[in-house]
Amino acid sequence: MVSVKAIALAFAAQMTPEAKNYAIFLTSDYAEFTSTAAFPFRLITQIPSDAMAVVKEFVEK
């Protein structure tokens, strides 16, 4: 559960002046390291175009 908290904190910290201190927790290596059967993590850097259409629709509502 610690890994879930670390990743959630790292995402939240990206909006603060300390963002660079938490960047290590937002890497594909860290995501792979913390991934478990109960909480499988995958880090993506781009949203696929078909998924982006769903995101845009959601944001517009």
C-alpha positions in Angstrom: 0.0 0.0 0.0 3.0 2.3 0.5 3.6 2.3 -3.2 0.1 3.5 -3.9 0.6 6.4 -1.4 4.0 7.3 -2.9 2.6 7.4 -6.5 -0.5 9.4 -5.4 1.7 11.9 -3.5 4.1 12.2 -6.4 1.2 13.1 -8.7 -0.2 15.6 -6.3 3.2 17.1 -5.7 3.6 17.9 -9.4 1.6 21.1 -8.8 4.0 22.3 -6.1 7.5 23.9 -6.1 8.8 20.6 -4.8 7.7 18.6 -7.9 11.3 17.6 -8.9 11.8 15.9 -5.5 8.9 13.5 -6.3 9.7 12.9 -10.0 11.5 9.6 -9.2 8.2 8.1 -8.2 6.7 8.9 -11.7 9.0 6.8 -13.8 8.3 3.6 -15.6 10.9 1.8 -13.6 9.2 2.7 -10.3 5.8 1.8 -11.7 7.1 -1.6 -12.7 8.9 -2.0 -9.3 5.8 -1.3 -7.3 3.3 -3.2 -9.5 1.6 -6.1 -7.9 -1.3 -8.5 -8.9 -3.6 -6.5 -6.6 -2.4 -3.1 -7.9 -0.9 -3.4 -11.3 0.7 -0.1 -12.3 1.6 1.0 -15.8 3.0 4.4 -16.6 2.0 5.9 -19.9 3.3 9.1 -21.5 0.7 9.5 -24.2 -3.0 8.8 -24.3 -4.0 6.7 -27.4 -6.1 8.6 -29.9 -9.2 6.4 -29.3 -9.0 7.0 -25.6 -8.4 10.7 -26.0 -11.8 11.0 -27.7 -13.4 9.6 -24.5 -11.3 12.0 -22.4 -12.4 15.0 -24.5 -16.0 13.9 -24.3 -15.8 13.7 -20.5 -14.1 17.1 -20.1 -16.7 18.8 -22.3 -19.6 17.6 -20.0 
